[in-house]
Structures are given as C-alpha cells and as structure tokens.
Amino acid sequence: MILSIKNKTLAALALLSVLSQPAFADDNQLTAQEKADGWQLLFNGKDMSQWRTFKQPTVNEKWQIEDNAIALTAGGGGDLISKESYKNFELTLDWKIAEVGNSGILILADEKGKYIYSHAPEIQILDNERHPDNKLDTHLSGSLYDMIASPVASHKKAGEWNSTKIRLENSALTIWQNDVQTAKVTIGSDEWKNLIAKSKFASWAGFAAAKEGHIGLQDHGDKVWFKNIKIKELN
C-alpha cells in the first residue's frame, strides 16, 4: 500500500512538472514544441550573429541590442539581412516603432540592386497616426507595401509591440499582423502581376523575381525594435 501511494505521488509530481512547462517561451527563446516542430531562432537576445548589414560583412554599429531586442538607434545603420537565404518558410517576429517612425520587414531579398527594396517585397511598419506616409492605405503597417492594404483591425499605436507572421510556400504568400490576416496572394500569379502594374514597382526590373532570398529589417532612419524572430523552413 505504501509503495502504491509513493508511485501515485511520483506520477502526480511528474504530471505537475509537465503541466507547469510554459506554453509560451520567454522572449527570444523557443518552446520545446517549437523546437520539435523545426523552428529556429534568428535572434537569441544576446548577439546579432545571424545578421549582417546589406552588402556588408558585419552589422553596422547603429544597430544595437536594447531591452532584449534588435534596435536601430539612429539612421544610417543600413538595412539588416539574415545571413541565410530562405525559399519556403514561416517567419514570426515582434516589432515596435517609435512615434513618427517608418520601417519594414523584407523577404526574398538579394544584393543585386542598389537598395534592398529594389527587388524585395516589403511588409510595412509605420506609425499610422503620425508618419506622413499614412495617406495611402497600402502604406499602413501590416500592408504588403504599395500593393495590398492591411485591415484597420490589425493596427496598434506607435510604441506598442506588434506581432507579424509571414508564410511563403511555393510562391503563395500570406501575411498576418496581430493575428489578423492582412494579405494573401501568390507571387507571379495574374493577381500579383495586376497588383504590380498598379504599384510603384511596375517599372522596377527584377522586383520579386527571386525564388529564394534573405530576410530584411529596414533602416528607414527611425528608431525601431525587433525581437522573438523565429523561422521555420517548409518542405
């Protein structure tokens, strides 16, 4: 009887230990489930070893680690790109923009153009209330920049943390901001070509032509923070 009670107690303690495991990871960490599912960190909260400045071998000093986040402390730091390139992936990250700020998250970036945005589609980051680029819906935060406008329900105020999820699989691109879907389109489709034709990118040779590329974090001259940058490559 004593042994049976002891075994039950041990089993209960083991169950309690499992249940007490956090369902959500701390900042810049992966949960056990995320690790099992193949997620990888692109920022560990301690260094920027998985990043470099666009067309440079290292990270410009104006990008710093601040409050467990990658922070652009002043303009002139250049855009950051991931050292690795990705084709089919799911990317999640959190970001915060300063008042009157502008930035962006770029995908399929290459280094063939003069600027990172010469060829890379951008998911906009903006202080929607104060920045002068707020006149067009397709320029508000969460939008596929100059192509597909994000819903108002996805917007938060400057200074608040936002979550972004980007999924790209076999050219099918879906974007979420704060758990609200903001864009869904297949790159290269007739719908895509029509969106391009109506955008500023209509005459930009090589725009979104790459099937694989770097992840980019934009220096638009304004203070911005990024954390919890996680990526999962898809088959």
Helices and strands as residue ranges (DSSP letters): H 2-19, H 32-36, E 39-41, E 51-53, E 63-66, E 69-72, E 80-86, E 89-97, E 102-109, G 116-118, E 122-126, G 132-134, G 137-139, G 152-154, E 162-169, E 172-177, E 180-186, H 190-197, E 213-217, E 224-233
